[in-house]
Amino acid sequence: MTTSAQHLPAATDKPAPARTIAPHGGTLVNRIVAQERREEARKEAASLRVIPLNARAASDALLIATGGFSPLEGFLGYESAKSVVESMSLRNGTLWPLPVLLQLGRDQTDGIRFGTRVALSVEGECVTTLEVTDRFAVPGRDWAAKIYGTSDEAHPGVAALLSSGEIALGGTLEWFSEPRLAGLPAEWQTPSEVRAEITRRGWRTVAGFQTRNPVHRAHEYVLRTAIEVTDGLLLHPLVGETKAEDLPAPLRLRCYRALLDNYLPQERVLFAVMPAWMRYAGPREAIFHALVRKNFGCTHFLVGRDHAGVGSYYGPYDAHHLLRSVAGRGLDIQPIFFDEVFYCTRCGSMASGRTCAHPKEDHLGLSGTEVRRRLREGLPLPVEFTRPEVAAILAEAFRQPAAVDQPAGNRQPVAPAQPPEEARA
């Protein structure tokens, strides 16, 4: 992954305190009920119809309520979602690339009409209410083709859209529990908390880094580059639901902690987690990830090769192209683009096509598949690929198969249910 140098800001050793970047849409949404009103809100919710949320919907609800998905104040209704799908913008023209839907089975929504208020629960505990403003059948295959560029059910994002429920409810949220979910790591911080820490540290420029994979030397190269050219780095790994073959979040977090504790300047890195689930929407999700990090206070966002991609559904630099194309549509966070990074045996260092003159035969690159094969067979990971501390964590985990099996809540389905209706309910 090589940098687009024209996008790199000047860094200073002693940044002056400054206000954080404005959230997307101008205001950081806060749908969290004040502490003194929560007991009353719980009592009110106890009298309402309760709808359980799955892991994906729960993570979306939390990020809506805490402002991570600003300017959204709830799950999208049909017209707003349709606008997002077709034009990558909300109805008022605000850039927004992915529909955030509360998809449910028809039996779960029978009898719910506009103006109905329902309670939403997570693992048996009511955490938020939804003021229903819309109820519609999700045009699954049509929308999948527009969002993901394919309606192939082998695509995990398409599978999730088609299997999550044929009916969607739109409406605003009111979250009356603590702003977190059971099982979230201690590193979870709300957007307002991350912004407050950025202000406390006096950072004027902050680069956000998104990943769902265990850390390796190419990641480290990217992180170090970001620290060189901005005041600080938000190391922000995604810990929501991913593909079943991806390594579980707790294991990945241990790897990042090992890198941070042993190799990176902790005063220049803010380590927090992102509880969103992976949609694998490639270029659109790259925009989505950038806007969410803007809401967390980032001024810059690191975009690698095949960002948020899966399989061969997207070109390696489609995300770069799409992000450049929306720069004038209110993106307002600066992408820092990277090409493929590798270890060059002749250079004796990490490099890229922009900085290395040697042929591919001299480049060491390990795919995730190859890493898993080596670990399962007890083979060492080369030091050129990952740090010894990280390799040791991964090797130990693979000696205990249960440690690398995804928990049920962290799996994304691969086989969708029957296709949803293609008309309004």
Buried (B, 14 or more C-beta within 10 A) or exposed (E): BBBBEEBBBEBEEEBEEEEBBBBBBEEBBBBBBEEEEBEEBBEBBEEBEEBBBBBBBBBBBBBBBBBBBBBBBBBBBBEBBBBBBEBBBBBEEBBBBBBBBBBBEEEBBEEBEEEBBBBBBBEEEBBBBBBBBBBBBBBBBBBBBBBBBBBEBEBBBBBBBBBBBBBBBBBBBBBBBEBBBEBBBEBBBBBBBBBBBBBEBEBBBBBBBBBBBBBBBBBBBBBBBBBEBBBBBBBBBBBBBBBBBBBBBBBBBBBBBBBBEEBBEEEBBBBBBBBBBBBBBBBBBBBBBBBBBBBBBBBBBBBBBBBBBBEEBBBBBBBBEBBBEBEEEBBBBBBBBBBBBBBBEEBEEBBBBEBBEEEEEBBEBBEEEEBBEBBEEEEEBEEBBBBEBBBBBBBEBBEEEEBBEBEEBBBBBBEBBEBBBEEEB
